[in-house]
Amino acid sequence: MGSVFVAGLSALLLSGTASALEPHIEKAVKQGKEIFTHETFGGNGKVCQSCHLDGGMKPGKLPNGAAVPRLTNAATIFPRYRAKDNRVITLSDQIMSCVAGGLQGKPPAYGSEELNSLVSYVTSLSQGKKMNMGGKLK
C-alpha cells in the first residue's frame, strides 16, 4: 500500500494539479512537515531540519563540514541506484537511512503513517520540478 500511495502522490504533485491537493494528501503533507521539524525518532536529539534547513528548502552542513543538499528536487530523482549498497533505493529508503544514520534514531516502519507522511512532505517540496530519475540532489 505504501508504494502505491507514494506513486499516486508523486503523480499528483508533479502533474501540476497540486494546487488543489486532495484533503487526505494535504493532511499527510502537513503531518510530514510537523514530523520533519520536530521528531527526533528517539535518536541524538536532532530532527530532519537540523541538517536540511528551512524545512528542506535550503542546503545545510554536517558538523564535519560536509554539504547536505536541499530537498526541493528529492522526489524527482528517486528511485535511484546507490553504489555503496549496490541496489536501487526509493525515497522511503533514503528517509529511513537518514533517520538511522544522521539522527541515530529508529526509522519509521515501511508503510507506516509516519513514513508516508514524511514522504508526502518531502515529495511536496518537488512540486513543479521535472522528473530526472537518478539525478543529483541540489
C-alpha positions in Angstrom: 0.0 0.0 0.0 2.8 2.5 0.8 4.4 2.4 -2.6 1.1 2.8 -4.3 0.3 5.8 -2.1 3.7 7.4 -2.8 3.4 6.8 -6.6 0.0 8.3 -6.6 1.2 11.3 -4.6 4.2 11.8 -6.8 2.0 11.7 -9.9 -0.5 14.2 -8.4 2.2 16.6 -7.1 4.2 16.5 -10.3 1.3 16.8 -12.7 0.7 20.4 -12.0 -2.6 19.8 -10.1 -1.0 20.0 -6.7 -2.6 23.4 -6.0 -5.8 21.5 -5.3 -4.5 18.7 -3.1 -6.9 16.1 -2.1 -7.7 16.7 1.7 -6.1 13.4 2.8 -2.9 14.2 1.0 -2.8 17.7 2.3 -3.2 16.4 5.8 -0.3 13.9 5.2 1.9 16.7 3.9 1.2 18.9 7.0 1.8 15.9 9.3 5.0 15.2 7.5 6.2 18.7 7.9 5.5 18.5 11.6 7.5 15.3 11.8 10.3 16.8 9.7 10.6 19.8 12.0 10.0 18.2 15.4 10.5 14.4 15.6 13.9 13.1 16.9 12.9 9.4 16.4 14.5 8.7 19.8 17.9 9.5 18.5 20.6 12.1 19.1 18.1 15.0 19.7 18.3 16.2 16.1 15.4 16.5 13.7 15.4 16.3 9.9 15.5 20.1 9.7 18.7 20.1 11.8 20.6 19.1 8.5 18.1 20.1 5.8 17.5 23.7 6.7 14.3 25.8 6.4 12.1 22.7 6.1 14.4 21.2 3.4 14.2 24.3 1.2 17.9 25.3 1.9 21.1 23.3 1.9 22.9 22.7 5.2 26.2 21.4 6.5 27.1 18.5 8.8 29.3 19.1 11.9 32.3 17.8 9.8 31.6 20.4 7.1 30.1 18.0 4.5 27.4 19.6 2.5 23.8 18.5 3.0 21.5 19.1 0.0 18.2 20.9 0.0 15.3 18.6 -0.8 13.4 20.6 -3.4 14.1 18.0 -6.0 14.4 14.9 -3.9 11.1 13.3 -5.1 12.1 13.8 -8.7 15.3 11.8 -8.5 14.1 8.6 -6.8 14.2 5.8 -7.2 18.0 5.8 -7.8 20.9 3.5 -7.7 23.1 3.7 -4.5 26.5 2.2 -5.3 27.6 1.7 -1.7 24.6 -0.7 -1.3 24.7 -2.0 -4.9 20.9 -1.6 -5.2 18.2 0.8 -6.2 16.7 2.8 -3.4 13.4 4.7 -3.0 12.7 8.0 -1.3 11.4 6.0 1.6 14.7 4.1 1.8 16.6 7.3 1.8 14.5 8.9 4.6 14.9 5.7 6.7 18.7 5.8 6.1 18.8 9.5 7.2 16.9 8.7 10.4 19.1 5.8 11.3 22.4 7.5 10.3 22.1 11.2 10.7 19.6 11.3 13.5 20.8 8.0 15.1 17.1 7.2 15.6 14.7 4.4 15.0 13.3 4.8 11.4 9.5 4.6 10.9 8.3 1.2 9.5 7.7 0.8 5.8 4.1 1.6 5.0 3.5 3.4 8.3 1.6 6.6 8.5 4.6 8.3 9.9 6.9 7.3 6.9 4.1 8.0 4.4 3.7 11.5 5.9 7.4 12.2 5.7 7.5 11.0 2.1 4.4 13.1 1.3 6.1 16.2 2.8 9.4 15.7 1.0 7.6 15.0 -2.2 5.6 18.2 -1.9 8.9 20.1 -2.0 9.4 18.9 -5.5 6.2 20.3 -6.8 6.7 21.6 -10.4 10.1 20.1 -10.8 11.0 18.0 -13.9 11.5 14.3 -13.3 15.1 13.2 -13.5 15.3 9.6 -12.1 18.9 9.1 -11.0 19.6 12.8 -11.0 21.5 14.7 -8.3 20.2 16.4 -5.2 20.7 20.2 -5.5 
